[in-house]
């Protein structure tokens, strides 16, 4: 259970770091006061940066959830098998 708690905590910390980074990038882009095509390019790059940094975090969260699910199913199967005797 402690391992699952630590996994959830780490995933949450990574999401907070991701959010802080994206807010920082958004703030930096707004401070520059771009216009025209430069503004559009900056917005596209900001969106791509957000997506590219979120995908690895989402993969780790999915992996952790999948591992917890498999372990819970194994534990249920073991308990069910033990009670059948």
C-alpha positions in Angstrom: 0.0 0.0 0.0 2.9 2.3 0.8 4.3 1.8 -2.7 1.0 2.7 -4.2 0.8 5.8 -2.1 4.3 6.9 -3.1 3.4 6.3 -6.8 0.3 8.5 -6.5 2.3 11.1 -4.7 5.1 11.2 -7.3 2.5 11.3 -10.2 0.8 14.3 -8.4 4.1 16.1 -8.0 5.0 15.6 -11.6 1.6 17.0 -12.6 2.2 20.0 -10.4 5.6 20.5 -11.9 4.1 20.3 -15.4 1.4 22.8 -14.5 3.9 25.2 -13.0 6.1 25.0 -16.0 3.2 25.6 -18.4 2.1 28.6 -16.4 5.6 29.9 -16.5 5.9 29.5 -20.2 2.5 31.2 -20.7 3.5 34.1 -18.4 6.8 34.5 -20.3 5.1 34.5 -23.7 2.6 37.1 -22.5 5.4 39.3 -21.1 7.1 39.5 -24.5 4.0 41.0 -26.2 4.3 39.3 -29.6 2.1 40.3 -32.5 0.9 38.8 -35.8 2.4 35.6 -36.9 5.0 35.6 -34.1 2.1 35.4 -31.6 0.5 32.5 -33.5 3.8 30.6 -33.7 4.4 31.2 -30.0 0.9 29.9 -29.1 1.4 26.7 -31.2 4.8 26.1 -29.7 3.3 26.6 -26.2 0.6 24.0 -27.0 3.1 21.6 -28.4 5.4 22.0 -25.4 2.5 21.4 -23.0 1.4 18.3 -24.9 5.0 17.0 -25.3 5.7 17.3 -21.5 2.3 15.9 -20.5 2.5 12.7 -22.5 5.4 11.1 -20.6 3.6 12.0 -17.3 0.4 10.5 -18.6 2.3 7.3 -19.6 3.7 6.9 -16.1 0.3 7.5 -14.5 -1.2 4.9 -16.8 1.5 2.5 -15.9 1.1 3.0 -12.2 -2.7 2.6 -12.4 -2.3 -0.6 -14.5 0.2 -2.1 -12.0 -2.2 -1.3 -9.1 -5.1 -2.9 -11.0 -3.2 -6.1 -11.8 -1.9 -6.4 -8.2 -5.4 -5.9 -6.9 -6.8 -8.5 -9.2 -4.1 -10.9 -8.2 -4.9 -10.3 -4.5 -8.6 -10.8 -5.1 -7.9 -14.1 -7.0 -5.6 -15.3 -4.2 -8.2 -14.5 -1.5 -11.0 -16.1 -3.6 -8.9 -19.2 -4.1 -8.1 -19.5 -0.4 -11.7 -19.2 0.6 -12.8 -21.9 -1.9 -10.9 -24.5 0.0 
